[in-house]
Amino acid sequence: MIRAAVAGVAGRMGTRIAQIIGQTEGLKLSGGFEYSAHPSVGSDLAQVIGGSPAGMPVNSSIHDVLDGADVIIDFTNATVSLEHLRIASKAGKAMVIGSTGFTGEQLQEARELAHTVPCVLTPNMSMGVNIVFKVVEDVARMLGDDFDVEIVEAHHRFKKDAPSGTAIKLAEVIAQALGRDLEKTGVYERHGIIGERTPKEIGLQTLRGGDIVGEHTVMFAGLGERIEITHRAHNRDNFARGAVRAAQWVVGKTPQLYDMHDVLGIR
């Protein structure tokens, strides 16, 4: 039985992950925690996630759940997730991180910390999105420089980072397939008299509004035709189920930084 603890357990993603853990054979919800000032701290964990009281409280720190957990699942934010990984690495506990907005420096530190414990870190846990990562890589390689690449993403009004981690990952995958440096060719905003589109641009455009769970479209636009590849998330369950699947997979693996391609076996 794999014991999983959930960071941010009272949030939208954390609650759903905790619920799905409870429905998954071979997994046990061993704990959940929030930041110390959260109003749910001290409340019954099962009740917070929609069940009947079971006598286990929502804790106020990762330290409170480490002893009873084999893996920590974290969808908080990049800075907090990295701090949790520092702590988990010292305790020898595996992690699954679905937070977005990591800087290059933060990702490098995560890679170094993962020399101690196995960690799955990916901007999107959805099986469908990870298949799209693979598909757009192949399409970009086949089309080469003859087609312009544009990425449009849309999310709910509450999302704090832009573009989404998934959109950035799509752009990185495509840039690598085309032999381009995204730092030099990524275009994140267009306004005014900007002149012609340069041949090697990879555009990333952001939409925010309402309660959109997540939509990503990659457009390969040629002269006289275009290809569009779209993924739409209807709810958060696909992300939560992916995180739970990653938690089952990562425990016992060789310490290093993994992503969902490793989990799904599609690298």
C-alpha positions as CSV (number, residue, x, y, z in Angstrom):
1,M,0.0,0.0,0.0
2,I,1.5,3.4,-1.1
3,R,0.9,6.2,1.4
4,A,0.3,9.6,-0.2
5,A,0.1,13.0,1.4
6,V,-1.3,16.0,-0.4
7,A,-0.1,19.6,-0.2
8,G,-2.8,22.3,-0.4
9,V,-5.3,19.6,0.4
10,A,-8.2,22.1,1.0
11,G,-7.8,23.7,-2.4
12,R,-9.7,22.8,-5.6
13,M,-6.9,20.5,-7.0
14,G,-5.8,19.2,-3.6
15,T,-9.3,18.2,-2.6
16,R,-9.9,16.3,-5.8
17,I,-6.6,14.6,-5.7
18,A,-7.3,13.5,-2.1
19,Q,-10.7,12.2,-3.1
20,I,-9.3,10.2,-6.0
21,I,-6.6,8.7,-3.8
22,G,-9.4,7.4,-1.6
23,Q,-10.9,5.7,-4.7
24,T,-7.7,4.1,-6.0
25,E,-6.7,0.6,-5.2
26,G,-3.2,0.3,-3.7
27,L,-3.2,3.9,-2.5
28,K,-3.9,5.4,0.9
29,L,-4.4,9.0,1.9
30,S,-2.0,9.3,4.8
31,G,-2.3,13.1,5.4
32,G,-2.9,16.5,4.0
33,F,-1.6,19.9,4.9
34,E,-2.1,23.6,4.2
35,Y,-0.2,26.8,5.0
36,S,-0.3,27.6,8.8
37,A,-2.9,30.4,8.6
38,H,-5.4,28.5,6.4
39,P,-8.8,28.3,8.0
40,S,-9.0,24.5,7.4
41,V,-5.9,23.7,9.5
42,G,-7.0,21.6,12.5
43,S,-10.3,20.6,10.8
44,D,-11.1,16.9,10.1
45,L,-9.3,16.1,6.8
46,A,-12.0,13.7,5.6
47,Q,-14.7,16.2,6.2
48,V,-12.8,19.0,4.5
49,I,-12.6,16.9,1.3
50,G,-16.3,16.0,1.4
51,G,-16.4,12.8,3.5
52,S,-17.5,11.8,7.0
53,P,-15.2,12.7,9.9
54,A,-12.4,10.2,10.4
55,G,-10.3,11.8,13.1
56,M,-7.3,12.9,11.0
57,P,-6.7,16.7,11.0
58,V,-5.5,19.0,8.2
59,N,-1.9,19.7,9.2
60,S,-0.1,23.0,9.0
61,S,3.2,21.9,7.5
62,I,4.8,19.2,5.4
63,H,6.9,18.2,8.4
64,D,3.7,16.9,10.1
65,V,3.0,14.3,7.3
66,L,6.4,13.1,6.3
67,D,6.8,10.2,8.6
68,G,3.5,8.6,7.4
69,A,4.0,9.2,3.7
70,D,5.8,7.5,0.9
71,V,5.1,10.3,-1.6
72,I,4.0,13.9,-1.4
73,I,1.7,15.3,-4.2
74,D,2.0,19.1,-4.6
75,F,0.0,21.5,-6.8
76,T,0.6,24.6,-4.8
77,N,3.0,27.0,-6.6
78,A,6.5,26.9,-7.8
79,T,8.2,28.6,-4.8
80,V,6.3,26.5,-2.2
81,S,6.7,23.3,-4.2
82,L,10.5,23.8,-4.4
83,E,10.7,24.3,-0.6
84,H,8.7,21.2,-0.1
85,L,11.0,19.3,-2.4
86,R,14.0,20.5,-0.4
87,I,12.4,19.1,2.8
88,A,11.2,15.9,1.1
89,S,14.7,15.3,-0.4
90,K,16.3,15.4,3.1
91,A,13.6,13.0,4.4
92,G,14.0,10.6,1.5
93,K,10.4,11.0,0.3
94,A,9.3,10.9,-3.4
95,M,7.3,13.8,-4.8
96,V,4.9,14.5,-7.6
97,I,4.8,18.2,-8.5
98,G,2.2,19.8,-10.8
99,S,2.8,23.4,-10.0
100,T,3.6,25.8,-12.8
101,G,5.6,29.0,-13.2
102,F,9.1,27.6,-12.4
103,T,12.0,29.8,-13.4
104,G,15.1,28.2,-15.1
105,E,17.0,28.5,-11.8
106,Q,14.2,26.8,-9.8
107,L,14.1,24.0,-12.3
108,Q,17.8,23.5,-12.1
109,E,17.6,23.3,-8.3
110,A,14.7,20.8,-8.6
111,R,16.9,18.6,-10.9
112,E,19.7,18.7,-8.3
113,L,17.4,17.8,-5.4
114,A,16.0,14.9,-7.5
115,H,19.5,13.3,-7.3
116,T,18.4,12.4,-3.8
117,V,14.7,11.4,-4.3
118,P,12.6,10.5,-7.3
119,C,10.3,13.4,-8.4
120,V,7.8,13.7,-11.2
121,L,7.6,17.4,-12.2
122,T,5.4,18.4,-15.1
123,P,3.3,21.4,-16.0
124,N,0.3,19.2,-16.9
125,M,-0.6,15.7,-15.6
126,S,-3.3,15.1,-18.2
127,M,-2.7,12.0,-20.4
128,G,-4.3,13.8,-23.3
129,V,-2.0,16.8,-23.0
130,N,1.1,14.6,-22.8
131,I,0.0,12.8,-25.9
132,V,-0.3,16.3,-27.6
133,F,3.3,17.1,-26.5
134,K,4.5,14.1,-28.4
135,V,2.2,14.8,-31.4
136,V,3.3,18.4,-31.9
137,E,6.9,17.4,-31.6
138,D,6.5,15.0,-34.5
139,V,4.4,17.4,-36.6
140,A,6.9,20.2,-36.1
141,R,9.8,18.0,-37.2
142,M,7.9,16.9,-40.3
143,L,6.8,20.4,-41.3
144,G,10.0,22.1,-40.6
145,D,10.3,25.9,-41.3
146,D,7.6,26.0,-44.0
147,F,4.8,26.5,-41.4
148,D,4.4,29.3,-38.9
149,V,3.8,28.2,-35.3
150,E,1.3,29.9,-32.9
151,I,0.1,28.7,-29.5
152,V,-3.1,30.0,-27.9
153,E,-4.0,29.1,-24.3
154,A,-7.1,30.0,-22.3
155,H,-7.7,29.6,-18.6
156,H,-9.9,30.8,-15.8
157,R,-9.7,34.3,-14.4
158,F,-7.9,33.2,-11.2
159,K,-4.8,31.8,-12.8
160,K,-1.8,33.7,-11.7
161,D,0.9,32.8,-14.3
162,A,1.0,33.5,-18.0
163,P,1.5,31.9,-20.4
164,S,0.5,28.6,-18.8
165,G,3.2,26.1,-18.0
166,T,1.6,23.8,-20.6
167,A,1.8,26.4,-23.3
168,I,5.5,27.0,-22.5
169,K,6.2,23.3,-22.6
170,L,4.5,23.0,-26.0
171,A,6.6,25.9,-27.2
172,E,9.8,24.3,-25.8
173,V,9.0,20.9,-27.4
174,I,8.4,22.6,-30.8
175,A,11.4,24.8,-30.6
176,Q,13.6,21.8,-29.8
177,A,12.1,19.9,-32.8
178,L,12.8,22.8,-35.1
179,G,16.3,23.5,-33.7
180,R,15.3,27.0,-32.4
181,D,16.1,28.8,-29.2
182,L,12.8,29.7,-27.5
183,E,14.5,32.5,-25.6
184,K,15.2,34.2,-28.9
185,T,12.2,33.2,-31.0
186,G,9.3,33.2,-28.5
187,V,6.8,36.1,-29.0
188,Y,4.4,36.7,-26.1
189,E,2.7,39.9,-27.1
190,R,1.8,41.8,-30.3
191,H,0.5,45.3,-30.4
192,G,0.8,48.3,-32.8
193,I,2.8,48.5,-36.0
194,I,5.1,45.5,-35.5
195,G,6.0,44.7,-39.1
196,E,6.0,41.3,-40.8
197,R,6.1,38.1,-38.8
198,T,9.7,36.8,-38.7
199,P,10.1,33.3,-40.1
200,K,11.2,31.6,-36.9
201,E,8.8,33.2,-34.4
202,I,6.9,30.9,-32.1
203,G,3.9,32.9,-30.8
204,L,2.3,32.3,-27.4
205,Q,-0.9,34.1,-26.8
206,T,-2.8,34.1,-23.5
207,L,-6.6,34.4,-22.7
208,R,-8.0,34.7,-19.2
209,G,-11.7,34.6,-18.3
210,G,-14.5,33.0,-16.3
211,D,-14.0,29.4,-15.2
212,I,-12.2,28.0,-18.2
213,V,-10.4,24.9,-16.9
214,G,-7.8,24.9,-19.6
215,E,-7.6,25.0,-23.4
216,H,-4.5,24.9,-25.6
217,T,-4.3,25.1,-29.4
218,V,-1.2,24.8,-31.5
219,M,-1.5,26.2,-35.0
220,F,0.9,25.3,-37.8
221,A,0.0,27.8,-40.5
222,G,1.3,27.4,-44.0
223,L,0.5,29.2,-47.3
224,G,-2.9,27.8,-48.4
225,E,-3.4,25.4,-45.4
226,R,-3.1,25.1,-41.7
227,I,-3.1,22.4,-39.1
228,E,-4.6,23.0,-35.6
229,I,-4.1,20.6,-32.7
230,T,-6.4,21.4,-29.7
231,H,-6.7,20.0,-26.2
232,R,-9.6,21.1,-24.0
233,A,-9.9,20.1,-20.3
234,H,-13.6,19.7,-19.3
235,N,-12.8,19.5,-15.6
236,R,-9.8,19.0,-13.2
237,D,-10.2,15.2,-12.9
238,N,-7.8,14.5,-15.7
239,F,-5.1,16.4,-13.9
240,A,-5.9,14.8,-10.6
241,R,-6.0,11.3,-12.0
242,G,-2.7,11.9,-13.7
243,A,-1.1,13.0,-10.4
244,V,-2.4,9.9,-8.6
245,R,-1.0,7.7,-11.4
246,A,2.3,9.5,-11.2
247,A,2.3,8.9,-7.4
248,Q,1.8,5.2,-7.8
249,W,4.6,5.1,-10.5
250,V,7.3,7.2,-8.8
251,V,7.6,5.4,-5.5
252,G,10.7,3.2,-5.6
253,K,12.1,4.6,-8.8
254,T,15.8,5.7,-9.1
255,P,16.3,9.2,-7.8
256,Q,16.1,11.7,-10.7
257,L,13.7,14.2,-12.2
258,Y,10.9,12.6,-14.3
259,D,7.9,13.9,-16.3
260,M,4.7,12.4,-17.5
261,H,6.3,10.9,-20.6
262,D,8.2,8.7,-18.2
263,V,5.1,7.8,-16.3
264,L,3.1,7.0,-19.4
265,G,6.0,5.2,-21.2
266,I,5.8,7.4,-24.3
267,R,9.2,9.1,-24.4
